[in-house]
Amino acid sequence: MFSNPYEGQFEQQVLSADPIELIAIVFDHLIAAITEARRHLITGDRAARSRCISKAFGLIGELSNSLDDQQGGEIAVNLRRLYGFVGNRLVQAQSYQIEQPLIEAIQTLEPLRQAWRTLCRARAEDMRAQVPAPGCSNDTRLAVRA
């Protein structure tokens, strides 16, 4: 039996990620699962399509469960509705074996994925910009722009 050399790498990525990075990772995997479901729908592989749609449902559930309605307010409510819409699109694609709902789900999620990725990049840049200046105490920071 062959082992996947990248399996531990993904696990390490998840274990070392902060909450914002985790959400971005979930979006990446969600869109990948829907894209794969679409491919399997086109090729007629029902079992693989069902597995991908089930995975996507699980990821939608994780995103929905991560929302805090108290702190998130209207944004959390709107995201929960959006996740419900995507879940409905997945049900339509699975029930009627049609591609359009999968396309709509990806189109709905892609801007959110890009927003989370942009946030991750901005935070990484901010972290790099707060490098301590040589010979300075930890309280003194030197702004470094790459």
N, CA, C and O of each residue as an XYZ file, in Angstrom:
584
protein
N       0.844     -1.179      0.000
C       0.000      0.000      0.000
C       0.890      1.243      0.000
O       1.882      1.310      0.726
N       0.525      2.209     -0.814
C       1.297      3.445     -0.931
C       0.776      4.481      0.051
O      -0.422      4.551      0.324
N       1.698      5.288      0.580
C       1.269      6.370      1.460
C       1.370      7.687      0.712
O       2.170      7.839     -0.211
N       0.552      8.625      1.126
C       0.539      9.947      0.507
C       1.581     10.815      1.199
O       1.441     11.106      2.387
N       2.629     11.238      0.483
C       3.679     12.041      1.128
C       3.209     13.414      1.584
O       3.878     14.051      2.397
N       2.072     13.883      1.079
C       1.564     15.208      1.430
C       0.559     15.178      2.575
O       0.144     16.228      3.065
N       0.169     13.985      3.003
C      -0.855     13.857      4.031
C      -0.456     14.576      5.317
O      -1.259     15.333      5.865
N       0.740     14.364      5.804
C       1.207     15.022      7.015
C       1.368     16.516      6.840
O       1.188     17.284      7.785
N       1.710     16.928      5.623
C       1.889     18.348      5.334
C       0.564     19.101      5.504
O       0.537     20.180      6.097
N      -0.517     18.543      4.993
C      -1.826     19.179      5.137
C      -2.227     19.236      6.598
O      -2.713     20.259      7.079
N      -2.019     18.126      7.304
C      -2.366     18.089      8.720
C      -1.594     19.161      9.489
O      -2.160     19.845     10.343
N      -0.312     19.305      9.188
C       0.494     20.323      9.854
C      -0.004     21.730      9.519
O      -0.027     22.607     10.382
N      -0.404     21.940      8.260
C      -0.937     23.237      7.845
C      -2.175     23.587      8.672
O      -2.313     24.715      9.143
N      -3.056     22.633      8.842
C      -4.292     22.865      9.596
C      -3.980     23.096     11.074
O      -4.532     24.006     11.693
N      -3.102     22.278     11.631
C      -2.795     22.390     13.057
C      -2.078     23.698     13.401
O      -2.209     24.202     14.516
N      -1.327     24.244     12.452
C      -0.585     25.474     12.740
C      -1.321     26.738     12.286
O      -0.835     27.849     12.498
N      -2.476     26.571     11.672
C      -3.221     27.722     11.145
C      -3.968     28.457     12.256
O      -4.443     27.856     13.220
N      -4.054     29.776     12.087
C      -4.893     30.555     12.998
C      -6.335     30.489     12.464
O      -6.552     29.978     11.365
N      -7.316     30.994     13.217
C      -8.722     30.871     12.779
C      -9.001     31.448     11.391
O      -9.797     30.880     10.643
N      -8.371     32.551     11.037
C      -8.609     33.146      9.718
C      -8.052     32.244      8.624
O      -8.691     32.050      7.590
N      -6.868     31.696      8.850
C      -6.292     30.768      7.871
C      -7.144     29.509      7.742
O      -7.299     28.968      6.647
N      -7.695     29.045      8.860
C      -8.550     27.855      8.809
C      -9.782     28.080      7.944
O     -10.165     27.203      7.170
N     -10.398     29.238      8.066
C     -11.570     29.540      7.246
C     -11.173     29.558      5.767
O     -11.900     29.038      4.921
N     -10.025     30.154      5.460
C      -9.555     30.188      4.071
C      -9.307     28.775      3.556
O      -9.632     28.471      2.408
N      -8.737     27.910      4.388
C      -8.498     26.514      3.999
C      -9.820     25.805      3.735
O      -9.943     25.058      2.764
N     -10.809     26.036      4.597
C     -12.127     25.404      4.406
C     -12.737     25.861      3.084
O     -13.286     25.046      2.342
N     -12.646     27.158      2.783
C     -13.176     27.648      1.504
C     -12.457     26.997      0.327
O     -13.097     26.619     -0.655
N     -11.137     26.864      0.414
C     -10.389     26.201     -0.667
C     -10.901     24.788     -0.893
O     -11.136     24.377     -2.029
N     -11.072     24.047      0.196
C     -11.518     22.658      0.073
C     -12.980     22.556     -0.338
O     -13.365     21.621     -1.041
N     -13.785     23.498      0.089
C     -15.201     23.515     -0.299
C     -15.339     23.720     -1.805
O     -16.065     22.984     -2.474
N     -14.650     24.708     -2.324
C     -14.742     24.980     -3.764
C     -14.124     23.831     -4.563
O     -14.626     23.481     -5.631
N     -13.047     23.248     -4.056
C     -12.441     22.094     -4.738
C     -13.423     20.915     -4.768
O     -13.532     20.231     -5.785
N     -14.129     20.676     -3.672
C     -15.097     19.571     -3.622
C     -16.236     19.792     -4.606
O     -16.662     18.857     -5.285
N     -16.734     21.029     -4.688
C     -17.822     21.327     -5.625
C     -17.332     21.220     -7.068
O     -18.052     20.730     -7.938
N     -16.125     21.674     -7.314
C     -15.542     21.568     -8.652
C     -15.395     20.100     -9.059
O     -15.689     19.727    -10.194
N     -14.938     19.279     -8.117
C     -14.819     17.838     -8.389
C     -16.195     17.214     -8.610
O     -16.360     16.371     -9.492
N     -17.177     17.622     -7.818
C     -18.540     17.095     -8.005
C     -19.038     17.429     -9.406
O     -19.679     16.610    -10.064
N     -18.740     18.615     -9.842
C     -19.140     19.037    -11.192
C     -18.471     18.168    -12.249
O     -19.109     17.739    -13.210
N     -17.178     17.913    -12.061
C     -16.453     17.060    -13.012
C     -17.052     15.654    -13.047
O     -17.232     15.070    -14.116
N     -17.359     15.118    -11.854
C     -17.933     13.770    -11.794
C     -19.350     13.729    -12.352
O     -19.761     12.712    -12.911
N     -20.095     14.809    -12.211
C     -21.427     14.889    -12.808
C     -21.310     14.787    -14.331
O     -22.068     14.066    -14.980
N     -20.355     15.516    -14.881
C     -20.166     15.529    -16.339
C     -19.722     14.156    -16.848
O     -20.159     13.713    -17.910
N     -18.854     13.485    -16.089
C     -18.348     12.176    -16.537
C     -19.284     11.027    -16.165
O     -19.078      9.892    -16.596
N     -20.309     11.318    -15.369
C     -21.291     10.293    -15.027
C     -20.901      9.399    -13.860
O     -21.509      8.345    -13.673
N     -19.916      9.782    -13.078
C     -19.488      8.987    -11.926
C     -20.332      9.389    -10.711
O     -19.972     10.293     -9.957
N     -21.453      8.701    -10.543
C     -22.404      9.059     -9.490
C     -21.825      8.915     -8.086
O     -22.037      9.776     -7.233
N     -21.102      7.840     -7.851
C     -20.552      7.608     -6.511
C     -19.559      8.707     -6.133
O     -19.604      9.228     -5.018
N     -18.677      9.054     -7.044
C     -17.688     10.098     -6.771
C     -18.375     11.453     -6.602
O     -18.002     12.239     -5.731
N     -19.377     11.722     -7.436
C     -20.125     12.976     -7.304
C     -20.783     13.067     -5.930
O     -20.729     14.108     -5.275
N     -21.397     11.982     -5.504
C     -22.059     11.962     -4.198
C     -21.062     12.185     -3.063
O     -21.357     12.912     -2.114
N     -19.885     11.565     -3.155
C     -18.861     11.765     -2.122
C     -18.430     13.232     -2.059
O     -18.273     13.795     -0.975
N     -18.244     13.836     -3.216
C     -17.816     15.237     -3.257
C     -18.897     16.170     -2.724
O     -18.592     17.121     -2.005
N     -20.130     15.913     -3.061
C     -21.221     16.748     -2.567
C     -21.377     16.561     -1.061
O     -21.638     17.526     -0.342
N     -21.220     15.339     -0.581
C     -21.275     15.104      0.865
C     -20.155     15.848      1.582
O     -20.372     16.436      2.642
N     -18.972     15.822      1.010
C     -17.847     16.557      1.598
C     -18.165     18.045      1.625
O     -17.915     18.717      2.626
N     -18.716     18.565      0.526
C     -19.060     19.988      0.456
C     -20.107     20.332      1.521
O     -20.013     21.382      2.156
N     -21.098     19.466      1.722
C     -22.096     19.700      2.767
C     -21.444     19.783      4.138
O     -21.779     20.651      4.945
N     -20.522     18.887      4.393
C     -19.820     18.908      5.672
C     -19.056     20.203      5.884
O     -19.049     20.759      6.982
N     -18.414     20.679      4.826
C     -17.650     21.923      4.926
C     -18.569     23.130      5.105
O     -18.249     24.052      5.856
N     -19.706     23.122      4.416
C     -20.697     24.194      4.609
C     -21.164     24.187      6.068
O     -21.328     25.241      6.683
N     -21.372     22.998      6.604
C     -21.772     22.884      8.009
C     -20.707     23.450      8.946
O     -21.036     24.128      9.919
N     -19.437     23.177      8.658
C     -18.350     23.722      9.477
C     -18.339     25.246      9.421
O     -18.193     25.909     10.448
N     -18.493     25.794      8.229
C     -18.523     27.256      8.099
C     -19.701     27.846      8.867
O     -19.559     28.844      9.572
N     -20.852     27.224      8.722
C     -22.052     27.713      9.400
C     -21.898     27.614     10.920
O     -22.277     28.533     11.646
N     -21.345     26.509     11.392
C     -21.157     26.318     12.835
C     -20.104     27.267     13.415
O     -20.095     27.522     14.619
N     -19.226     27.784     12.569
C     -18.184     28.685     13.062
C     -18.703     30.108     13.289
O     -18.010     30.937     13.878
N     -19.916     30.386     12.822
C     -20.476     31.729     12.964
C     -20.938     31.980     14.391
O     -21.506     31.101     15.040
N     -20.687     33.181     14.864
C     -21.133     33.614     16.188
C     -22.149     34.734     15.972
O     -21.786     35.877     15.694
N     -23.417     34.385     16.104
C     -24.479     35.356     15.845
C     -24.428     36.547     16.800
O     -24.799     37.659     16.426
N     -23.976     36.321     18.015
C     -23.891     37.414     18.993
C     -22.847     38.439     18.568
O     -23.131     39.636     18.538
N     -21.653     37.984     18.242
C     -20.588     38.907     17.855
C     -20.687     39.324     16.399
O     -20.345     40.453     16.049
N     -21.155     38.417     15.547
C     -21.187     38.696     14.120
C     -22.375     39.508     13.665
O     -22.333     40.138     12.608
N     -23.431     39.501     14.451
C     -24.612     40.288     14.127
C     -25.162     40.003     12.743
O     -25.324     38.848     12.348
N     -25.444     41.066     12.018
C     -26.063     40.965     10.697
C     -25.175     40.213      9.700
O     -25.674     39.485      8.842
N     -23.868     40.394      9.821
C     -22.948     39.696      8.912
C     -23.078     38.189      9.101
O     -23.151     37.446      8.123
N     -23.106     37.736     10.347
C     -23.245     36.305     10.622
C     -24.570     35.769     10.089
O     -24.623     34.677      9.523
N     -25.624     36.533     10.271
C     -26.949     36.116      9.775
C     -26.919     35.995      8.251
O     -27.425     35.022      7.691
N     -26.329     36.981      7.589
C     -26.268     36.946      6.127
C     -25.385     35.813      5.618
O     -25.711     35.178      4.615
N     -24.282     35.556      6.292
C     -23.431     34.425      5.893
C     -24.167     33.104      6.081
O     -24.071     32.212      5.238
N     -24.899     32.976      7.177
C     -25.660     31.740      7.401
C     -26.687     31.538      6.271
O     -26.881     30.419      5.799
N     -27.326     32.609      5.853
C     -28.282     32.523      4.731
C     -27.572     32.130      3.435
O     -28.072     31.316      2.658
N     -26.417     32.714      3.222
C     -25.644     32.399      2.025
C     -25.225     30.926      2.027
O     -25.314     30.248      1.003
N     -24.770     30.439      3.180
C     -24.403     29.025      3.276
C     -25.624     28.139      3.052
O     -25.511     27.065      2.461
N     -26.791     28.583      3.519
C     -28.022     27.840      3.253
C     -28.348     27.794      1.771
O     -28.787     26.767      1.253
N     -28.129     28.914      1.089
C     -28.342     28.964     -0.359
C     -27.421     27.980     -1.066
O     -27.854     27.248     -1.955
N     -26.149     27.962     -0.671
C     -25.192     27.042     -1.302
C     -25.598     25.600     -1.017
O     -25.533     24.748     -1.903
N     -26.012     25.328      0.205
C     -26.489     23.981      0.531
C     -27.671     23.584     -0.332
O     -27.760     22.444     -0.787
N     -28.584     24.527     -0.559
C     -29.732     24.269     -1.427
C     -29.284     23.969     -2.855
O     -29.844     23.089     -3.509
N     -28.298     24.681     -3.330
C     -27.765     24.440     -4.681
C     -27.177     23.033     -4.767
O     -27.333     22.350     -5.780
N     -26.500     22.602     -3.701
C     -25.927     21.254     -3.694
C     -27.033     20.190     -3.729
O     -26.906     19.177     -4.416
N     -28.114     20.432     -2.983
C     -29.248     19.502     -2.991
C     -29.845     19.429     -4.396
O     -30.150     18.342     -4.887
N     -30.012     20.578     -5.041
C     -30.569     20.599     -6.393
C     -29.685     19.816     -7.368
O     -30.180     19.030     -8.175
N     -28.381     20.041     -7.280
C     -27.454     19.341     -8.187
C     -27.502     17.838     -7.954
O     -27.492     17.059     -8.907
N     -27.554     17.430     -6.702
C     -27.569     16.007     -6.385
C     -28.907     15.370     -6.759
O     -28.940     14.281     -7.332
N     -29.991     16.039     -6.440
C     -31.319     15.462     -6.673
C     -31.651     15.344     -8.153
O     -32.179     14.327     -8.604
N     -31.335     16.392     -8.902
C     -31.719     16.426    -10.313
C     -30.572     16.134    -11.268
O     -30.756     16.111    -12.485
N     -29.386     15.912    -10.709
C     -28.187     15.596    -11.491
C     -27.971     16.625    -12.603
O     -27.817     16.287    -13.777
N     -27.965     17.893    -12.185
C     -27.743     18.984    -13.130
C     -26.552     19.822    -12.672
O     -26.258     19.929    -11.481
N     -25.890     20.400    -13.642
C     -24.643     21.118    -13.402
C     -24.836     22.558    -12.926
O     -24.040     23.045    -12.123
N     -25.860     23.239    -13.395
C     -26.027     24.669    -13.124
C     -25.976     25.032    -11.636
O     -25.336     26.022    -11.282
N     -26.629     24.265    -10.751
C     -26.536     24.626     -9.328
C     -25.109     24.582     -8.783
O     -24.763     25.361     -7.895
N     -24.283     23.681     -9.305
C     -22.890     23.612     -8.869
C     -22.119     24.846     -9.342
O     -21.285     25.389     -8.618
N     -22.413     25.273    -10.563
C     -21.785     26.498    -11.088
C     -22.177     27.686    -10.214
O     -21.332     28.506     -9.856
N     -23.466     27.775     -9.874
C     -23.950     28.872     -9.032
C     -23.311     28.839     -7.644
O     -22.986     29.886     -7.084
N     -23.132     27.645     -7.092
C     -22.504     27.528     -5.771
C     -21.070     28.053     -5.817
O     -20.653     28.808     -4.939
N     -20.325     27.656     -6.833
C     -18.938     28.120     -6.968
C     -18.901     29.637     -7.161
O     -18.096     30.328     -6.536
N     -19.767     30.146     -8.020
C     -19.802     31.595     -8.266
C     -20.161     32.373     -6.999
O     -19.695     33.495     -6.803
N     -20.973     31.788     -6.158
C     -21.367     32.433     -4.899
C     -20.212     32.424     -3.901
O     -19.987     33.410     -3.199
N     -19.488     31.322     -3.840
C     -18.429     31.164     -2.835
C     -17.108     31.810     -3.216
O     -16.345     32.222     -2.343
N     -16.830     31.902     -4.507
C     -15.514     32.385     -4.950
C     -15.153     33.777     -4.412
O     -14.024     33.967     -3.959
N     -16.068     34.757     -4.444
C     -15.697     36.068     -3.881
C     -15.361     36.000     -2.385
O     -14.487     36.725     -1.911
N     -16.044     35.143     -1.656
C     -15.739     34.987     -0.231
C     -14.369     34.355     -0.040
O     -13.598     34.774      0.823
N     -14.071     33.347     -0.846
C     -12.745     32.725     -0.751
C     -11.662     33.755     -1.033
O     -10.662     33.822     -0.318
N     -11.859     34.555     -2.068
C     -10.864     35.568     -2.411
C     -10.715     36.589     -1.278
O      -9.606     37.041     -0.992
N     -11.812     36.945     -0.645
C     -11.750     37.899      0.473
C     -10.953     37.320      1.641
O     -10.136     38.023      2.234
N     -11.178     36.055      1.979
C     -10.429     35.424      3.066
C      -8.954     35.304      2.702
O      -8.091     35.514      3.554
N      -8.655     34.971      1.455
C      -7.251     34.876      1.017
C      -6.578     36.249      1.091
O      -5.428     36.354      1.515
N      -7.292     37.298      0.680
C      -6.748     38.653      0.756
C      -6.469     39.026      2.208
O      -5.440     39.629      2.514
N      -7.375     38.671      3.087
C      -7.183     38.939      4.510
C      -5.955     38.196      5.042
O      -5.182     38.757      5.818
N      -5.777     36.965      4.638
C      -4.599     36.190      5.066
C      -3.312     36.849      4.581
O      -2.350     36.970      5.341
N      -3.292     37.273      3.325
C      -2.091     37.932      2.779
C      -1.815     39.239      3.507
O      -0.666     39.531      3.836
N      -2.841     40.020      3.761
C      -2.664     41.300      4.450
C      -2.128     41.078      5.860
O      -1.250     41.815      6.310
N      -2.643     40.081      6.555
C      -2.160     39.792      7.901
C      -0.716     39.329      7.868
O       0.067     39.697      8.744
N      -0.345     38.522      6.868
C       1.040     38.065      6.745
C       1.971     39.249      6.502
O       3.064     39.313      7.065
N       1.535     40.179      5.667
C       2.339     41.379      5.407
C       2.478     42.212      6.670
O       3.561     42.726      6.950
N       1.411     42.356      7.433
C       1.470     43.110      8.687
C       2.432     42.445      9.676
O       3.174     43.125     10.384
N       2.411     41.124      9.715
C       3.311     40.403     10.626
C       4.768     40.635     10.221
O       5.627     40.844     11.077
N       5.044     40.598      8.909
C       6.412     40.842      8.436
C       6.830     42.284      8.700
O       8.009     42.561      8.921
N       5.867     43.200      8.678
C       6.177     44.617      8.886
C       6.511     44.929     10.337
O       7.046     45.996     10.637
N       6.200     44.014     11.225
C       6.448     44.263     12.642
C       7.669     43.501     13.138
O       7.636     42.914     14.220
N       8.736     43.504     12.362
C       9.980     42.848     12.733
C      10.725     43.755     13.707
O      10.893     44.942     13.424
N      11.181     43.225     14.856
C      11.915     44.079     15.797
C      13.204     44.605     15.161
O      13.921     43.870     14.482
N      13.481     45.877     15.392
C      14.706     46.489     14.882
C      15.899     45.925     15.643
O      15.795     45.698     16.848
N      17.032     45.690     14.975
C      18.224     45.161     15.665
C      18.621     46.077     16.814
O      18.684     47.296     16.655
N      18.886     45.484     17.970
C      19.330     46.240     19.124
C      18.218     46.934     19.882
O      18.494     47.631     20.859
N      16.971     46.771     19.469
C      15.846     47.425     20.131
C      15.136     46.435     21.044
O      15.251     45.221     20.872
N      14.413     46.956     22.000
C      13.613     46.092     22.866
C      12.443     45.537     22.069
O      12.185     45.976     20.949
N      11.747     44.585     22.638
C      10.594     43.981     21.970
C       9.472     44.969     21.753
O       8.617     44.734     20.899
N       9.438     46.079     22.498
C       8.372     47.057     22.352
C       8.565     47.975     21.155
O       7.614     48.611     20.700
N       9.799     48.048     20.638
C      10.083     48.914     19.505
C      10.026     48.091     18.225
O      10.689     47.061     18.110
N       9.245     48.545     17.282
C       9.072     47.807     16.024
C       9.530     48.678     14.863
O       9.365     49.898     14.875
N      10.104     48.030     13.870
C      10.546     48.691     12.672
C       9.600     48.260     11.542
O       9.429     47.066     11.294
N       9.007     49.208     10.880
C       8.100     48.875      9.775
C       8.938     48.525      8.557
O       9.752     49.325      8.096
N       8.732     47.334      8.049
C       9.460     46.846      6.879
C       8.434     46.485      5.827
O       7.550     45.666      6.073
N       8.542     47.077      4.684
C       7.637     46.749      3.583
C       8.403     45.955      2.545
O       9.479     46.358      2.103
N       7.842     44.830      2.165
C       8.488     43.981      1.172
C       8.117     44.418     -0.218
O       8.567     43.818     -1.194
